[in-house]
């Protein structure tokens, strides 16, 4: 009990220091070492390495988490969850967590885990390009994460050379991106199924991130697709700076607002009033210490929020990072896992590890 109290006290202290620094910046007073912020857009600033980004405790936490996650891989190479069987999206996130530590096919302690996950993803990619296994919640969530994973594998292995597997990865990636482009709806977004009917901000960010990763890896992505997606995301923003779930309905909520901000960054928008308002909303509503860990979409929200703050850089990153780091360290279970109430421990652990390894800057999608 004493240890738990100490951890909670550390988080509370970080939270008070963080909110104080952020409030000072918003009031126009410069944080130590920074130029005055008054009147200056803060959507994108220099993202310098903080002196204490990686700590011995964090490294231990990550090592325990990776080892525990590896033990959850199924015989077919996949990962699943409470409501899912072998799932393409959760498998992709788990493999991205291993890659966040520098593991890629053929290299690293967890190279074999990535290879087995990649084999699973390739095996569930059909002739249309759709990557899907368990589709209980609609396949486009998993398709977006899986396409992101393929893009990161292709980018981190420099195309992999002229091998059978590299050709399979390239072919699957091209077809997966083509399906995303073809299923964008008239509003500019995407929804659960690969048909261009309606859209929501949550599925849309998955597709935008996948397309950005593929473009980074050298795959041609139509500019018009991205332009329409940006317009959709902009029209999803509410007056309070947060983002609603769909264009025609919904109040702001911090998890989808984090996704909305990340969408703009990955679509190539770096300086914009919409980003400033969205980041302000996120700081007010979701700075770690204000978001109950057991709440719905906690890991989903922080997965995108840490990316948004990392891409924003400057004081925002310096404020956000130590707070989310200490909160997640304190919430790791004795078995090395993190539990997501709805989606299970493989999903929660993969998400937590991706968040905690952000400062390692291994994944191309996170290299600012």
Secondary structure, DSSP 8 states (H G I E B T S, - for coil): -HHHHHHHHHHHHHHHHHHHHHHHHHTT---TTS---TT---SS------TTSS-HHHHHHHHHHHHHHHTT--TTS-EEETTEEEEHHHHHHHHHHHHTTT-BTTBSTTHHHHHHHHHHHHHTB-TTS-B-S--TT-HHHHHHHHHHHHHHHHHHTGGG-SSHHHHHHHHHHHHHHHHHHHT--TTS-B-SSSSSS--BHHHHHHHHHHHHHHHHTT----HHHHHHHHHHHHHTB-TTS-B-SBTTB----HHHHHHHHHHHHHTT--S-HHHHHHHHHHHHHHSTTSS-TTSTTHHHHHHHHHHHHHHH-HHHHHHHHHHHHHHHHHH--TTS---BTTTBHHHHHHHHHHHHTGGG--SGGG--
